[in-house]
Amino acid sequence: VQLQASGGGLVQPGGSLRLSCAASGSIFSINAMAWYRQTPGKQRELVAAITNGGSTNYAESVKGRFAISRDNAKNTVYLQMNSLEPEDTAIYSCAAKPLYSAEYTYWGQGTLVTVSS
């Protein structure tokens, strides 16, 4: 499974961005996909996840501001980020969890999101 993330950039506080993660390869083996983020000196944090059945979960810090969704026809997962705050600045990476695993074992490259005025 290969994951290609895109959509990062510079945005002012209060602004919005949409990240995309396109999956290719053995996508039939994927059970769930997620977005993680990491900043220097901090542990990687799960931001949002979505299962094949459409169930979602979010980090408390982004609930009500971020929304994860998927387009099965395009094999793509999106992260709509609204009301962005400087604390959301991080490298965002998408990940996929195989059916046979409890862990996210496939990772795409990160995309940098910078929230600054």
TORKOL-133475 format. One record per residue (C-alpha): residue number from 1; residue in one letter; chain; x, y, z. Coordinates in steps of 0.1 Angstrom, whole numbers, plus 5000, padded with zeros to 4 digits. Example, Ala and Ser with C-alpha at 12.3 -4.5 7.8 and 13.67 -1.06 7.14 Angstrom:
<atoms>
  nr rest kette east north   up
   1    A     A 5123  4955 5078
   2    S     A 5137  4989 5071
</atoms>
This chain:
<atoms>
  nr rest kette east north   up
   1    V     A 5000  5000 5000
   2    Q     A 5013  5034 4991
   3    L     A 5000  5066 5005
   4    Q     A 5004  5101 4990
   5    A     A 4996  5131 5012
   6    S     A 4991  5166 4999
   7    G     A 4974  5199 5008
   8    G     A 4996  5214 5035
   9    G     A 5007  5250 5035
  10    L     A 5007  5283 5053
  11    V     A 4974  5296 5067
  12    Q     A 4964  5324 5091
  13    P     A 4948  5317 5124
  14    G     A 4911  5310 5119
  15    G     A 4917  5298 5084
  16    S     A 4910  5264 5068
  17    L     A 4930  5238 5049
  18    R     A 4921  5204 5034
  19    L     A 4946  5176 5034
  20    S     A 4943  5147 5010
  21    C     A 4957  5112 5012
  22    A     A 4955  5090 4981
  23    A     A 4960  5053 4986
  24    S     A 4972  5028 4960
  25    G     A 4983  4992 4958
  26    S     A 4966  4966 4979
  27    I     A 4939  4989 4992
  28    F     A 4915  4960 4998
  29    S     A 4936  4951 5028
  30    I     A 4930  4984 5045
  31    N     A 4907  4985 5075
  32    A     A 4911  5021 5086
  33    M     A 4930  5052 5078
  34    A     A 4941  5081 5099
  35    W     A 4959  5114 5101
  36    Y     A 4987  5119 5126
  37    R     A 5007  5150 5134
  38    Q     A 5040  5157 5150
  39    T     A 5060  5187 5161
  40    P     A 5097  5188 5171
  41    G     A 5101  5175 5207
  42    K     A 5066  5161 5209
  43    Q     A 5052  5127 5205
  44    R     A 5033  5119 5174
  45    E     A 4996  5124 5179
  46    L     A 4966  5108 5164
  47    V     A 4945  5136 5150
  48    A     A 4916  5117 5133
  49    A     A 4908  5082 5121
  50    I     A 4881  5066 5099
  51    T     A 4872  5030 5095
  52    N     A 4859  5012 5064
  53    G     A 4825  5013 5080
  54    G     A 4827  5051 5083
  55    S     A 4832  5053 5121
  56    T     A 4854  5082 5131
  57    N     A 4873  5094 5161
  58    Y     A 4892  5126 5169
  59    A     A 4917  5140 5192
  60    E     A 4900  5161 5218
  61    S     A 4920  5192 5207
  62    V     A 4905  5191 5172
  63    K     A 4869  5180 5179
  64    G     A 4844  5204 5163
  65    R     A 4871  5219 5141
  66    F     A 4884  5190 5120
  67    A     A 4865  5165 5099
  68    I     A 4879  5133 5084
  69    S     A 4861  5118 5054
  70    R     A 4868  5093 5026
  71    D     A 4859  5090 4990
  72    N     A 4860  5052 4982
  73    A     A 4858  5058 4945
  74    K     A 4890  5078 4946
  75    N     A 4907  5057 4973
  76    T     A 4913  5090 4991
  77    V     A 4909  5102 5027
  78    Y     A 4905  5139 5035
  79    L     A 4911  5160 5066
  80    Q     A 4891  5192 5065
  81    M     A 4907  5216 5091
  82    N     A 4888  5247 5101
  83    S     A 4893  5274 5127
  84    L     A 4930  5266 5126
  85    E     A 4952  5277 5156
  86    P     A 4989  5282 5158
  87    E     A 4990  5251 5180
  88    D     A 4979  5231 5149
  89    T     A 5012  5238 5133
  90    A     A 5028  5204 5126
  91    I     A 5038  5179 5100
  92    Y     A 5007  5159 5092
  93    S     A 5010  5123 5080
  94    C     A 4984  5098 5068
  95    A     A 4985  5062 5078
  96    A     A 4966  5030 5070
  97    K     A 4959  5000 5092
  98    P     A 4957  4965 5076
  99    L     A 4929  4941 5084
 100    Y     A 4953  4918 5101
 101    S     A 4969  4944 5123
 102    A     A 4961  4965 5154
 103    E     A 4986  4991 5143
 104    Y     A 4989  5016 5115
 105    T     A 5017  5000 5094
 106    Y     A 5015  5020 5062
 107    W     A 5026  5056 5062
 108    G     A 5027  5084 5037
 109    Q     A 5052  5112 5036
 110    G     A 5043  5142 5058
 111    T     A 5029  5175 5047
 112    L     A 5037  5206 5066
 113    V     A 5009  5228 5080
 114    T     A 5019  5261 5094
 115    V     A 4994  5283 5111
 116    S     A 5008  5318 5115
 117    S     A 4999  5355 5109
</atoms>
